Amino acid sequence: MASIPEVQKIPKNAGVAHALSFRESVFQRFDRVTFFIGDLSLFVFQIISWGCRLKLRQGTFVKAGYQIGVLSLPVVGLTGMFIGMVLAVQSFFQFSQIGMESRMGAVINLTLVRELGPVLAATMLAGRVGSAMAAELGTMRVTEQIDALKSMGVNPIHFLVVPRVFAALLLIPVLTLMADFMGIVGGFAYSHYILHIDAHQYFEFSRQYVTGFDLLAGIVKSLFFGGCIAIVSCYFGFHSDRGAQGVGNAATAAFVTSFVLILVMDLFVGISLDKLYYYFNPAGASLF
């Protein structure tokens, strides 16, 4: 006769131990997030302090400006053009159901200048430039080049970080305008030559609904995005772990964190700009 297996007894304190381990993991995560926020705030304070104290390193600034601005123009322009075409394709199907195809220009251009243009340019900048910044500074940390700068009496934040932050702040509005322009061109070209939308009505409704404040709102957003990308990327590069894997993790963390912060800032900056607009103009008419 087969023996009946004994039922394994569960220790009485197993549930308590599980609860304690869960509580400890929550506290550890909270501690890491708090440390990250505090350390990043100190990093930003040092950037502002050194940026206001001494002149920029022209060599580093020009090199960073070339990498951020000139080399990013083709990919931002090409992506913006296809985004405009995609908006035209999707808008036409919806607007044709209610006979308002002629108003497609207002929807496409307003979406581009207020939202997609700044977010698209910032995303391309985070993927192409932000990861490269983190990888470059991470490699310098691993190979002790940053420590060598300190030993020579050169502040690494002023020498390496401040020029990159100022270059990003200066050039991301240009990239945003490029994305807006190419998106408008792509959306109009597809709407007029493929979908046969009248060009006069396309731009007339765009002129009525798209204002200078919409374009300004997109540029203001891009300034927040550019500063965020440069600061976060440089922070993760400066705090990279040792080895090739540490540099790769820093580049990945820089892009992911920048992208999440771009979306969060897009929401709150957009709400703030709308409230500011209606505060000075309660009627809702165009300011300029």
Secondary structure as UniProt FT lines:
FT   TURN            12..13
FT   HELIX           14..53
FT   HELIX           58..65
FT   HELIX           66..70
FT   TURN            71..72
FT   HELIX           73..96
FT   TURN            97..99
FT   HELIX           101..103
FT   HELIX           104..111
FT   HELIX           112..116
FT   HELIX           117..125
FT   HELIX           126..130
FT   HELIX           131..142
FT   TURN            143..144
FT   HELIX           145..151
FT   TURN            152..153
FT   HELIX           157..161
FT   HELIX           162..189
FT   HELIX           190..194
FT   HELIX           199..209
FT   HELIX           212..238
FT   HELIX           243..280
FT   TURN            282..283
//
